[in-house]
Amino acid sequence: MVQEEDICTVSEFNRYYSALLSRIPNVFYVRGEISQYKEYPSAAYFTIKDEDSSLDVIMFSNYLRALPFKPKKGDDVLVRGKGDLYQKTGRFSLKADMLRKFGIGEILERLRQLRERWRNTYFAKEKKPIPALVRNLFVVTSPQGSVIRDIIKTRNLRNKGASVHILPVSVQGSDCERTVSEMVAFANKVVSACEENGGSAFGLKNVCFGNSVLIVARGGGSFEDLLPFSSEAIVKSVCESKLPVISSIGHETEQPLCDLAADRRASTPTQAVELCLGEIDRMRREVRTNEQRLLNFVSQMISNHASMMESKRIRFEAMLSNMYGIQSNKLNRLEMEFDRFCENAVSERNIRLADAQRKFGAAMETFLMMQRNKVALLDSKLDSSFSALKTNFEKKLEALSVNLNLVSPYGILERGYSIISDKDGEIVSSPE
């Protein structure tokens, strides 16, 4: 008989088997055909079936967004996921994290192996930078389709001065691998020839590695259409290119290996041109931004210097006023000191002058007295000398008078005289 402790509720049963499933670490790959498909914002709910059975599948939106295709009823798919039991209804389902159309898995595995093999060769090369000023766009793409039109349109919007050189190739099928790899090599030969000839060759001008970019473009497509761009020929040619290469193959989640070998990747041809010519816009924006920054900086500098000069002017005026006050006080003090000095000097000079006058008066009085005494003495001596001289002259005059009388004719007449002549009657004037 069944014991009561062996009986469980529906909820306990569902929780037990849900926990049991969660402990199973295995991830299962299940192939089937989608028979019902409903998609909601949070998840997609669908059923896959084969001839005998069906299986409910749930895939949440974060995995749905990564799918390279839109699932639909009738698709033969490969689902990866883990078993799950919804406890509320006891319904078993497969919680999926990957969904691919059947048959692609083997190709993806081969691509994964190639990616690992080339990780340290083609993909390990140093990425070349896009030139700041691109003048030449070499575009490897199909001559048909909208790629060229989109590239020209974007070029016209970005920089009409850039030249676009179309290198036509087949972008799908058996010729894709050969034509794309050949055109990538040909573009490098053209640019090399231009550099060797001063920038001109093959009718092109102003072409060099420093102003040219190579774009490998395709306007999207299915996973199978993009497989040639994962071939070794194309990957090798892109890797060996001296020109910077932008790969713009498509929107696929699983990137072609060409994207990994290229220097840059773009999701669309338009974005590829923007990557090349976006530097012009960036430079223009930087110039405008730097111009505005410079204007703001200069304006701020002028404002700061004006404020600084005004502050300095106020401080300078205050300093001048203070210095003027100080110098004025010094000048007033010096004037007062000078006046006192002049008064003292004049007073001292007056005292000295009075003393000098007094001393001079006394000296003059003494000098005059001495001179008077000298004059009196000289006068006395003059009188004595004059008297002696007079007496002497009187004596000399008296002697001369006597002598004069002796020779005077009158004296002779008074005494008497004679005139003696010789026998010839000549007057005798000498005793001989």
C-alpha positions in Angstrom: 0.0 0.0 0.0 1.3 3.5 -0.9 2.6 5.4 2.1 1.6 9.0 2.6 5.2 10.2 2.7 5.7 8.8 -0.8 2.9 11.0 -2.2 4.0 14.4 -3.7 2.0 17.3 -5.1 2.2 18.4 -8.7 4.3 21.4 -7.8 6.7 19.2 -5.9 7.0 16.8 -8.8 7.6 19.7 -11.3 10.2 21.3 -9.0 12.0 18.0 -8.6 12.3 17.3 -12.3 13.1 21.0 -13.0 16.0 20.9 -10.6 17.0 17.5 -12.0 17.2 19.0 -15.5 19.1 22.0 -14.3 21.8 19.8 -13.0 22.4 18.2 -16.4 25.4 20.1 -17.8 25.1 18.9 -21.4 24.1 21.2 -24.2 22.1 19.5 -27.0 22.1 20.2 -30.7 18.7 19.4 -32.1 17.7 19.4 -35.8 14.1 19.9 -36.8 11.7 21.8 -39.0 9.9 24.8 -37.6 6.2 24.1 -37.5 4.9 27.0 -35.4 6.6 30.3 -34.7 5.5 33.2 -32.6 7.8 36.1 -31.7 7.3 38.6 -28.9 9.4 41.5 -27.6 10.9 39.4 -24.9 11.3 36.0 -26.6 10.3 33.8 -29.5 8.2 30.6 -28.9 8.2 27.9 -31.6 8.1 24.2 -32.2 10.5 22.0 -34.2 9.5 18.6 -35.4 10.6 15.6 -37.4 8.5 12.7 -38.7 7.7 11.2 -35.3 8.0 13.9 -32.6 7.9 17.6 -31.8 9.7 19.8 -29.3 8.8 23.2 -27.9 11.6 25.8 -28.0 12.0 29.2 -26.4 14.7 31.7 -27.4 15.0 35.0 -25.6 15.3 38.4 -27.4 19.1 38.9 -26.7 19.8 35.7 -28.7 17.2 36.5 -31.3 18.9 39.9 -32.1 22.1 38.1 -32.9 20.6 35.8 -35.5 21.7 36.4 -39.1 18.3 35.5 -40.5 14.6 35.8 -39.7 13.3 32.3 -38.6 10.0 31.2 -40.2 7.8 28.2 -40.5 9.2 25.5 -42.6 12.9 26.3 -42.0 15.2 23.3 -41.4 17.2 24.5 -38.4 19.8 23.4 -36.0 19.0 24.5 -32.4 21.5 24.5 -29.5 20.2 24.6 -26.0 19.4 22.9 -22.6 16.3 21.1 -21.5 13.9 23.1 -19.2 10.7 22.3 -17.4 8.2 25.1 -16.8 7.1 24.3 -13.3 3.7 26.0 -13.5 2.4 23.9 -16.4 4.9 21.0 -16.2 5.7 21.6 -19.9 9.0 20.5 -21.2 10.9 22.7 -23.7 14.4 23.4 -25.1 15.8 26.8 -23.9 17.9 27.8 -27.0 20.9 30.1 -27.2 21.8 29.4 -30.9 19.7 28.9 -34.0 21.1 28.3 -37.5 19.8 26.9 -40.7 20.9 23.3 -41.1 24.0 22.8 -43.2 25.7 26.1 -42.1 27.2 24.6 -39.0 29.9 22.7 -40.9 30.9 25.8 -42.8 31.1 27.8 -39.6 33.3 25.2 -38.1 35.6 25.4 -41.0 35.7 29.2 -40.8 36.4 28.9 -37.1 39.4 26.6 -37.8 40.7 29.1 -40.4 40.3 31.9 -37.9 42.4 30.1 -35.4 45.0 29.1 -38.0 45.4 32.7 -39.3 45.2 34.4 -35.8 49.0 34.7 -35.6 49.6 35.3 -39.3 47.2 37.3 -41.4 45.2 38.7 -38.4 48.3 39.5 -36.3 49.7 42.2 -38.6 49.8 45.8 -37.3 46.8 47.8 -38.5 47.6 50.7 -40.7 45.9 54.0 -39.8 43.6 55.8 -42.1 45.3 59.0 -43.5 44.0 62.2 -42.0 43.5 63.7 -45.5 42.3 61.1 -48.0 42.4 62.2 -51.6 41.9 58.9 -53.4 39.4 56.1 -52.8 40.1 52.9 -54.6 36.9 50.9 -54.4 36.9 47.1 -55.2 33.3 46.3 -55.9 30.7 45.2 -58.4 30.1 47.7 -61.3 26.3 47.0 -60.8 24.2 47.7 -57.7 23.9 50.5 -55.3 27.4 50.4 -53.7 29.0 52.8 -56.2 26.0 55.2 -56.0 26.1 55.2 -52.2 29.9 55.8 -52.2 29.7 58.7 -54.7 26.8 60.2 -52.8 28.6 60.0 -49.5 31.8 61.4 -51.1 29.9 64.4 -52.4 28.5 65.1 -49.0 31.8 64.7 -47.2 34.5 65.9 -49.6 34.1 66.5 -53.3 37.8 66.9 -53.6 38.4 63.2 -53.0 38.7 61.1 -56.2 36.9 57.7 -56.4 38.5 55.0 -58.6 36.2 52.0 -59.2 38.0 48.6 -59.7 35.2 46.3 -61.0 35.1 42.8 -59.7 32.6 39.9 -59.3 31.4 40.0 -55.7 29.9 36.5 -55.6 30.3 33.1 -57.3 33.4 31.3 -58.5 35.2 34.4 -59.9 34.8 36.5 -56.8 37.9 35.1 -55.0 40.2 35.6 -58.0 39.0 39.0 -59.2 38.9 40.6 -55.7 42.4 39.5 -54.8 43.8 40.6 -58.2 42.2 44.0 -58.0 43.5 44.6 -54.4 47.0 43.8 -55.7 46.4 45.9 -58.8 45.4 49.0 -56.7 48.7 48.7 -54.8 50.7 48.5 -58.1 48.9 51.6 -59.4 49.8 53.6 -56.2 53.4 52.3 -56.2 53.8 53.4 -59.9 52.3 56.8 -59.1 54.8 57.3 -56.2 57.7 56.3 -58.5 56.6 58.8 -61.1 56.1 61.8 -58.8 52.4 61.0 -58.0 51.2 60.4 -61.6 50.6 57.2 -63.5 47.8 55.5 -65.5 46.2 58.9 -66.0 46.0 59.5 -62.2 47.5 62.5 -60.5 48.5 63.3 -56.9 48.3 59.7 -55.8 50.5 58.2 -53.0 50.2 55.8 -50.1 49.9 58.7 -47.8 46.6 60.0 -49.2 44.9 56.8 -50.6 42.6 54.2 -49.1 41.4 50.9 -50.5 37.7 49.9 -49.9 36.6 46.3 -50.5 32.8 46.6 -50.6 29.7 44.5 -51.2 26.1 45.4 -50.6 25.3 42.7 -48.0 23.9 39.3 -48.9 23.3 35.9 -47.5 25.8 34.0 -45.5 26.6 31.8 -48.5 27.1 34.8 -50.7 29.8 36.2 -48.4 31.8 33.0 -48.1 34.3 33.9 -50.9 35.5 36.9 -48.8 36.7 34.4 -46.2 39.0 32.7 -48.8 42.8 32.7 -48.2 43.4 34.5 -51.5 41.4 37.5 -50.6 42.5 37.5 -46.9 46.2 37.3 -48.0 45.9 40.1 -50.6 44.2 42.3 -48.0 46.8 41.5 -45.4 49.7 42.2 -47.8 48.2 45.5 -49.1 50.4 48.6 -48.5 47.2 50.7 -48.8 45.0 50.9 -45.7 42.1 48.5 -46.4 38.5 49.0 -45.2 36.4 45.9 -45.5 32.7 46.7 -46.1 31.2 43.3 -47.0 27.9 43.1 -45.2 25.8 43.1 -42.1 26.3 39.5 -41.2 26.9 38.6 -37.5 29.4 36.0 -38.6 32.1 38.3 -40.1 33.9 37.3 -43.3 37.5 36.7 -42.5 38.4 39.5 -44.8 37.1 41.8 -42.1 39.6 40.5 -39.6 42.5 41.0 -42.1 41.5 44.5 -43.0 42.7 47.6 -41.2 39.2 48.8 -40.5 35.7 47.3 -40.8 32.6 49.1 -41.9 29.1 47.7 -41.8 28.1 49.5 -45.0 29.9 51.2 -48.0 28.5 54.5 -46.7 30.2 54.0 -43.4 33.4 53.0 -45.1 33.5 56.4 -47.0 32.6 58.1 -43.7 35.6 56.4 -42.0 37.9 57.8 -44.8 36.5 61.2 -45.2 35.2 61.6 -41.7 38.6 62.9 -40.8 37.8 66.0 -42.9 34.6 66.6 -40.9 36.4 65.8 -37.7 39.2 68.2 -38.6 36.7 70.9 -39.6 34.8 70.3 -36.3 38.1 70.5 -34.4 39.1 73.7 -36.2 35.7 75.2 -35.4 35.8 73.9 -31.9 39.4 75.1 -31.4 38.5 78.4 -33.1 35.7 78.9 -30.6 37.9 77.8 -27.8 40.6 80.2 -28.9 38.0 83.0 -29.1 36.7 82.1 -25.7 40.2 81.9 -24.4 41.2 85.2 -25.9 38.0 86.8 -24.7 38.6 85.4 -21.3 42.2 86.5 -21.4 41.2 90.0 -22.5 38.5 90.1 -19.8 41.0 88.8 -17.2 43.7 91.2 -18.3 41.2 94.1 -18.4 40.2 93.2 -14.8 43.8 92.8 -13.9 44.8 96.1 -15.5 41.8 97.9 -13.8 42.9 96.4 -10.5 46.5 97.4 -11.2 45.3 100.9 -12.3 43.4 101.3 -9.0 46.3 100.0 -7.0 48.7 102.2 -9.0 46.6 105.3 -8.5 46.4 104.4 -4.8 50.1 103.9 -4.7 50.7 107.1 -6.5 48.4 108.9 -4.2 50.1 107.4 -1.2 53.6 108.1 -2.7 52.4 111.7 -3.5 51.3 112.1 0.1 54.5 110.7 1.4 56.7 112.8 -0.9 54.5 115.9 -0.2 55.1 115.3 3.5 58.8 114.8 2.9 58.9 118.0 0.8 57.0 120.0 3.5 59.4 118.6 6.1 62.4 119.4 3.9 61.0 122.9 3.3 60.7 123.4 7.0 64.1 122.0 7.6 65.5 124.2 4.8 63.8 127.3 6.2 65.2 126.5 9.7 68.6 125.8 8.1 68.5 129.1 6.2 67.4 131.0 9.3 70.1 129.4 11.4 72.6 130.0 8.6 71.6 133.6 8.2 71.6 134.1 12.0 75.0 132.4 12.2 76.3 134.5 9.3 74.9 137.7 10.8 76.6 136.9 14.1 79.8 136.0 12.3 79.5 139.2 10.2 78.9 141.3 13.3 81.8 139.8 15.0 83.9 140.3 11.8 82.7 143.9 11.6 83.6 144.4 15.2 87.0 142.8 14.8 87.5 144.7 11.5 86.5 148.0 13.2 88.9 147.4 16.0 91.6 146.3 13.6 90.9 149.4 11.4 91.0 151.7 14.4 94.4 150.2 15.5 95.6 150.3 11.9 94.5 154.0 11.5 96.1 154.9 14.8 99.3 153.2 13.7 99.1 154.9 10.4 98.5 158.3 12.1 101.5 157.7 14.2 103.5 156.8 11.2 102.2 159.9 9.4 103.0 162.1 12.4 106.5 160.5 12.6 107.0 160.9 8.9 105.7 164.5 9.1 108.2 165.2 11.9 110.9 163.6 9.9 109.8 165.5 6.8 109.9 168.7 8.7 113.4 167.9 10.0 114.6 166.8 6.6 113.0 169.8 4.9 114.7 172.1 7.4 118.0 170.4 7.0 117.6 170.4 3.2 116.6 174.1 3.3 119.6 174.9 5.4 121.8 172.9 3.1 120.3 174.6 0.0 120.6 178.0 1.6 124.3 177.3 2.2 124.8 176.1 -1.3 122.9 179.0 -2.6 125.0 181.4 -0.6 128.2 179.7 -1.9 126.9 179.8 -5.4 126.0 183.4 -5.0 129.6 184.2 -3.9 130.9 182.3 -6.8 128.5 184.0 -9.1 129.5 187.3 -7.9 133.1 186.4 -8.5 132.5 185.8 -12.2 129.7 188.4 -12.6 130.6 191.2 -15.1 129.1 193.6 -12.6 131.7 192.4 -10.1 134.4 192.8 -12.5 133.2 196.2 -13.3 133.1 197.0 -9.7 136.7 195.8 -9.3 138.0 197.0 -12.6 139.4 195.0 -15.6 141.6 195.4 -18.7 141.8 193.9 -22.2 145.2 192.8 -23.4 146.1 192.6 -27.1 149.3 191.6 -28.8 151.3 193.6 -31.2 149.1 192.5 -34.0 146.1 193.8 -32.2 144.8 190.3 -31.3 143.2 189.8 -27.9 145.3 187.7 -25.7 143.2 185.0 -24.0 145.9 182.9 -22.5 149.1 183.5 -20.6 151.1 181.7 -23.1 
